């Protein structure tokens, strides 16, 4: 299936890297391939190392590279492995791109339960699952909602989702799973409907959004991976190298700002922009998600 992902802040991200012929750039979150394609179009002499822990991402974006003579290497790894595996031991690099969170492909086509609008198995793993059979070492959203304690559930839903109804939701999850295992996204949404009072179910965002985000972050250890990826990526940068990071919610934003600030205070790096760059009004209109 072809990628439907629409790349966010495309020009701003790549402009900020200031790449030249012969530069080496790591696209640490390949996703729909938008950033890598644009780098290739601008300068085919740039070497691209593209990472994604979802192996299917490379296949879905394949058509975007037709007719382009790109110097690109694909690596099926999480960016927390930067510099740690043989395939990533490329020495120093000139630029790194982190485009955090979910792609539209994962929301719409993965079949792994990222969207509360589709009835799918409750996996939420960024890593591709073969034949809907998680490996024994995989932690899935189904494991989280069916085995974790009420206090732990409340803590992650509040901490990672900033959901004010976290305690109600956690309590209802535990009560519901005693009667019947929570297997699918719609099972979880129904539990939340029972947990959240009607007046709190009406708002700008769907009432399940924050809980789904929280469980997904916990399943994939996204904030831990981000901290590790930023640190390892920074160590790979040449003097004068640059890092562009796109974040989508306050938890990611906090980790990135704290990391950047620390490097600047220790005089290991210079902040190129005093404030974060945000999407233009035109981009928001054309890509509401």
C-alpha positions as CSV (number, residue, x, y, z in Angstrom):
1,X,0.0,0.0,0.0
2,X,1.4,3.4,-1.0
3,X,2.2,6.0,1.6
4,X,-0.5,8.6,2.3
5,X,1.6,10.6,4.8
6,X,1.9,14.3,4.3
7,X,5.2,15.6,5.6
8,X,5.0,18.5,8.1
9,X,7.3,21.5,8.1
10,X,9.2,20.1,5.1
11,X,11.1,23.1,3.9
12,X,11.8,24.6,7.3
13,X,13.2,21.3,8.6
14,X,15.6,20.8,5.7
15,X,16.5,24.5,5.3
16,X,17.6,24.5,8.9
17,X,20.1,21.7,8.3
18,X,22.1,23.8,5.7
19,X,23.2,20.7,3.8
20,X,25.9,20.9,1.1
21,X,27.1,18.5,-1.6
22,X,28.8,15.6,0.1
23,X,26.9,16.1,3.4
24,X,25.8,13.0,5.3
25,X,22.3,13.2,6.8
26,X,20.4,10.8,9.0
27,X,16.6,10.7,8.6
28,X,16.0,9.2,11.9
29,X,12.2,8.8,11.4
30,X,11.8,7.9,7.7
31,X,8.0,7.4,7.9
32,X,6.4,8.4,4.6
33,X,9.8,9.4,3.2
34,X,9.0,13.0,2.6
35,X,12.1,14.5,4.1
36,X,14.4,12.0,2.5
37,X,12.8,12.6,-0.9
38,X,13.1,16.4,-0.6
39,X,16.8,16.1,0.4
40,X,17.5,14.0,-2.6
41,X,15.6,16.3,-5.0
42,X,17.6,19.3,-3.7
43,X,21.0,17.7,-3.9
44,X,21.7,14.1,-5.1
45,X,25.2,14.4,-3.7
46,X,24.0,14.2,-0.2
47,X,24.2,10.8,1.5
48,X,21.0,9.8,3.3
49,X,20.8,7.2,6.0
50,X,17.1,6.5,6.6
51,X,15.9,4.8,9.8
52,X,12.5,3.4,10.7
53,X,11.6,0.6,13.1
54,X,8.5,-0.1,11.0
55,X,9.9,-2.1,8.1
56,X,6.7,-1.5,6.1
57,X,7.5,2.2,5.9
58,X,10.2,1.7,3.3
59,X,7.9,-0.4,1.1
60,X,5.0,2.1,1.3
61,X,7.3,5.1,0.3
62,X,9.1,3.2,-2.5
63,X,7.1,4.9,-5.3
64,X,8.2,8.4,-4.2
65,X,11.8,7.5,-5.1
66,X,11.1,6.4,-8.7
67,X,13.1,8.4,-11.1
68,X,15.4,9.8,-8.4
69,X,19.0,8.9,-8.2
70,X,19.3,8.9,-4.5
71,X,22.3,7.9,-2.4
72,X,20.2,6.4,0.4
73,X,20.6,3.5,2.8
74,X,17.6,2.1,4.6
75,X,18.1,0.8,8.2
76,X,15.2,-1.0,10.0
77,X,16.0,0.3,13.5
78,X,14.6,2.6,16.2
79,X,16.6,5.8,16.4
80,X,17.6,5.0,19.9
81,X,20.1,2.6,18.2
82,X,22.0,5.5,16.5
83,X,25.7,4.8,16.5
84,X,25.2,1.4,18.2
85,X,24.8,-1.0,15.3
86,X,27.2,-1.9,12.5
87,X,24.8,-0.4,9.9
88,X,24.8,2.9,11.7
89,X,28.5,3.2,12.4
90,X,28.9,5.9,9.8
91,X,31.2,8.1,11.8
92,X,30.2,11.7,12.1
93,X,27.3,13.3,10.2
94,X,26.3,16.8,9.0
95,X,22.6,16.6,9.8
96,X,19.9,14.7,11.7
97,X,16.1,14.9,11.3
98,X,13.7,13.7,13.9
99,X,10.0,13.8,12.9
100,X,8.4,12.4,16.1
101,X,5.1,10.6,16.7
102,X,2.8,8.8,14.4
103,X,2.6,9.0,10.6
104,X,-0.7,9.1,8.8
105,X,0.1,5.7,7.4
106,X,0.3,4.2,10.9
107,X,-3.0,5.8,11.8
108,X,-4.9,4.8,8.7
109,X,-3.3,1.6,7.4
110,X,-1.2,-0.2,10.0
111,X,-4.0,-2.3,11.5
112,X,-2.2,-2.1,14.8
113,X,-4.8,-0.1,16.8
114,X,-3.4,3.4,16.8
115,X,-6.7,5.0,15.8
116,X,-9.8,4.9,18.0
117,X,-11.9,5.4,14.8
118,X,-11.1,1.9,13.5
119,X,-11.9,-1.4,15.1
120,X,-8.4,-3.1,15.2
121,X,-6.4,-5.4,17.4
122,X,-5.0,-3.5,20.4
123,X,-1.3,-3.6,19.6
124,X,0.0,0.1,19.2
125,X,3.5,-1.1,18.5
126,X,5.6,1.1,16.2
127,X,7.5,-2.0,15.1
128,X,5.7,-3.9,12.4
129,X,3.9,-7.1,13.6
130,X,3.9,-10.0,11.2
131,X,0.6,-11.7,10.7
132,X,-0.9,-10.0,13.7
133,X,1.2,-12.2,16.0
134,X,3.4,-10.2,18.4
135,X,6.6,-11.9,19.4
136,X,7.0,-12.9,23.1
137,X,9.2,-9.9,23.9
138,X,6.8,-7.4,22.4
139,X,4.8,-5.3,24.9
140,X,1.4,-4.4,23.3
141,X,-1.4,-2.1,24.3
142,X,-3.5,-5.2,25.0
143,X,-0.9,-6.3,27.6
144,X,-1.0,-2.9,29.2
145,X,-4.8,-2.6,29.6
146,X,-5.3,-6.2,30.6
147,X,-2.4,-6.8,33.0
148,X,-1.1,-3.5,34.5
149,X,-2.3,-2.4,37.9
150,X,-4.9,0.3,38.3
151,X,-2.4,2.8,39.8
152,X,0.1,2.2,37.0
153,X,-2.6,2.7,34.4
154,X,-3.8,6.0,36.1
155,X,-0.2,7.2,36.2
156,X,0.6,6.7,32.6
157,X,-2.8,8.0,31.3
158,X,-2.3,11.2,33.4
159,X,1.4,11.5,32.9
160,X,1.7,10.6,29.2
161,X,-1.8,11.8,28.1
162,X,-2.4,14.7,30.5
163,X,-5.9,13.2,30.9
164,X,-7.8,14.7,33.8
165,X,-10.1,11.7,34.0
166,X,-7.2,9.3,34.3
167,X,-8.3,7.7,37.6
168,X,-11.8,7.1,36.5
169,X,-10.6,5.5,33.2
170,X,-8.0,3.3,35.0
171,X,-10.6,2.1,37.5
172,X,-13.1,1.3,34.7
173,X,-10.4,-0.6,32.7
174,X,-9.7,-2.8,35.7
175,X,-13.4,-3.4,36.4
176,X,-14.2,-4.2,32.7
177,X,-11.3,-6.6,32.1
178,X,-12.6,-8.7,35.0
179,X,-15.7,-9.4,33.0
180,X,-14.2,-9.6,29.5
181,X,-10.7,-9.1,28.1
182,X,-10.1,-5.8,26.3
183,X,-9.0,-7.0,22.8
184,X,-9.7,-4.2,20.3
185,X,-9.6,-0.4,20.0
186,X,-13.4,-0.3,20.1
187,X,-13.4,-2.4,23.3
188,X,-11.2,0.2,24.9
189,X,-13.3,3.1,23.6
190,X,-16.5,1.6,25.1
191,X,-14.7,1.3,28.4
192,X,-13.8,5.0,28.2
193,X,-17.4,5.9,27.3
194,X,-18.5,4.2,30.5
195,X,-15.8,5.9,32.6
196,X,-16.0,9.5,31.4
197,X,-19.1,11.6,32.2
198,X,-21.1,12.8,29.2
199,X,-20.2,16.5,29.8
200,X,-16.5,15.6,29.5
201,X,-17.0,13.6,26.3
202,X,-17.8,16.7,24.3
203,X,-14.9,18.8,23.2
204,X,-12.5,19.9,20.5
205,X,-10.7,16.6,20.5
206,X,-12.2,13.1,20.8
207,X,-12.4,11.9,24.4
208,X,-10.2,8.9,23.6
209,X,-7.3,10.9,22.1
210,X,-5.3,11.4,25.3
211,X,-5.6,7.9,26.6
212,X,-4.7,6.3,23.3
213,X,-1.7,8.7,23.1
214,X,-0.6,7.7,26.7
215,X,-0.8,4.0,26.1
216,X,1.0,4.2,22.8
217,X,3.8,6.2,24.4
218,X,4.1,3.7,27.2
219,X,4.1,0.7,24.8
220,X,6.9,2.1,22.7
221,X,8.8,3.9,25.5
222,X,8.7,6.9,23.2
223,X,10.1,9.5,25.6
224,X,12.9,7.2,26.7
225,X,13.8,6.5,23.1
226,X,13.7,10.2,22.3
227,X,16.1,11.2,25.1
228,X,18.4,8.4,24.0
229,X,18.1,9.2,20.3
230,X,18.8,12.9,20.9
231,X,21.9,12.2,23.0
232,X,23.4,9.6,20.6
233,X,22.5,11.6,17.6
234,X,24.2,14.7,19.0
235,X,27.4,12.8,19.6
236,X,27.4,11.8,15.9
237,X,27.2,15.4,14.6
238,X,30.3,17.0,13.2
239,X,31.4,20.4,14.4
240,X,29.0,22.7,12.6
241,X,26.5,19.9,12.1
242,X,22.8,20.5,12.8
243,X,19.8,18.8,14.2
244,X,16.1,19.4,13.2
245,X,13.4,18.0,15.5
246,X,9.6,18.1,14.8
247,X,7.5,17.5,17.9
248,X,3.7,17.3,18.2
249,X,2.8,17.4,21.8
250,X,4.0,19.0,25.0
251,X,5.7,15.9,26.4
252,X,8.0,15.6,23.3
253,X,8.5,19.3,23.2
254,X,9.6,19.4,26.8
255,X,12.3,16.7,26.3
256,X,13.6,18.4,23.2
257,X,13.7,21.9,24.7
258,X,15.5,20.6,27.8
259,X,18.1,18.7,25.8
260,X,18.8,21.7,23.5
261,X,19.0,24.1,26.5
262,X,21.5,21.8,28.3
263,X,23.8,21.6,25.2
264,X,23.7,25.4,24.9
265,X,24.4,26.0,28.6
266,X,27.3,23.6,28.5
267,X,28.6,25.5,25.4
268,X,28.5,22.3,23.4
269,X,26.1,23.7,20.9
270,X,24.5,27.0,19.6
271,X,20.7,27.4,19.4
272,X,20.1,28.6,15.8
273,X,16.5,29.6,16.6
274,X,15.6,31.4,19.8
275,X,12.0,30.1,19.6
276,X,10.5,27.0,18.0
277,X,9.4,27.3,14.4
278,X,5.7,26.5,14.0
279,X,3.6,25.5,11.0
280,X,2.3,28.4,8.9
281,X,-1.4,29.1,8.7
282,X,-1.4,27.9,5.1
283,X,0.1,24.6,6.1
284,X,-2.3,24.1,8.9
285,X,-5.2,24.7,6.5
286,X,-3.9,22.2,3.9
287,X,-2.9,19.6,6.6
288,X,-5.3,20.0,9.6
289,X,-4.0,16.8,11.2
